Amino acid sequence: MLLEGQLPWPSCRVMDCGGKRSATPLWPAATVSIHRLVPPSESAVVASLCRRSPKSPVRPLTPHPLLVAANSALAGVTLQRSTKRMSDAQKFRIGVLGSGKGSNFVAIADAIRAGQVPAEVAIVLSDVENAGILERARERNIPARFIAPGKFRTKLEDEAEAAFVAALRETKVDLVVLAGFMRIIKSGLMNAFPNRIINIHPSLLPSFPGLEAWKQALDHGVKFTGCTVHFVDAGVDSGPIIGQQTVPVLDDDTPETLHQRIHTAEHELYPKCVAAIARGEVEVRGRRVVGKLR
Ligand code: GRF
């Protein structure tokens, strides 16, 4: 766990979830609806949190006063509503970050192709040049880029992080989806996409945060474990939970067999969560995320 200094957020702890490390701030106690987003350069952050996708059911939304105040102080931007992305028919755009084989990315991409997720993968980025996730993306004609992480082992160098942010901004992503990304995400990315980063963790949080969650579950002797999709916040695998799926622990399970079944559950759960967000059907009320996964 690391502390990111000099952030506009009170503090920012960094987690390592099932081999992935990331962190982002979350507005405290704010009630927001998650839907389309334009980069802060295009409109106020608050405005972006108040809009709904053109494809989403129309429901008037008002930003929580805390959110308005916090955004105003923090972002130093004029709180004006942008209509640029409201009027077009552009799909909800996601950017996927991964370091590994990319099976969760494949599950999301396949669900999109099957019409189950009203979104498009705008870009796939990896800190590993030969990562399977890049190959899987290229096979699908999805823009895929390796960005050299720099000299550190567990975190991105500032320049590298800036390159990730630039790539995500250039492709105008609405949501950042972490799918096995093995680097700590620092303030640059967090500030660029507040409340717009989600992650999947291989346990039923809040049980077994951190590394090798499936092994933790097995060692602890629980009868059920599973996976959790959550917004990334300042804690360790502690952000508001969007969805969970259970997996029974069998008497003859090994870490490998259990991990494999959790992976299968992840491939069902992650696309559903992305779909709910893309449809604007997810609302964050403090710790609780309200909305139906289907
Ligand atoms: C998943 O098991 C997920 O829980 C963890 O990283 C793994 C990524 O696997 N955060 P893949 O690259 O999507 O196959």
Residues whose N, C-alpha, C, O or C-beta is under 5 A from the ligand:
A	BS01	GRF	C17 G18 K20 G100 K101 G102 S103 N104 F105 A179 G180 I200 H201 P202
